[in-house]
Amino acid sequence: MSNPPSGRLAEFIGLAREACVDALTESADDEPVEELADAIVYGVLAVLGGTWVYVPKTDAIDRQARDRAICRDYDGTPEGRIRLSRRWNLSETHVYRILAKGRKASPP
């Protein structure tokens, strides 16, 4: 199964998260939300300013999470594939492909 984001995307997510944690940790409880947002954006810009960063849509990350959930919840039966295909609104063939890809990525 696919791993969480890696490379530059993982670095960007980590830096953005770190900037958020720093801004929220340093803020007073009564600090307006707009000021917190400014501090977060400034923190990200301070780290990434001047670099080109591609920020993908969340679709790929959502699909990876869905695929991990399908692999995790599969009980090994044909009925399980049917149940998962209905739960995730996917064809049984697509669920089978996801499971095969997951098995290939993490052999026993």
PEDA-V124764 format. One record per pair of residues at least 24 apart in sequence whose ideal C-beta (glycine too) atoms are under 6 Angstrom apart, sorted by the first residue. I is the first residue (numbers start at 0). J is the second residue. Records with the same first field share a line. If there is no record, write none. Layout:
I: J ; J
This chain:
0: 66 ; 67 ; 70 ; 101 ; 104
1: 63
11: 52
14: 46
15: 43
18: 42 ; 43
66: 97
69: 97
70: 101
73: 98
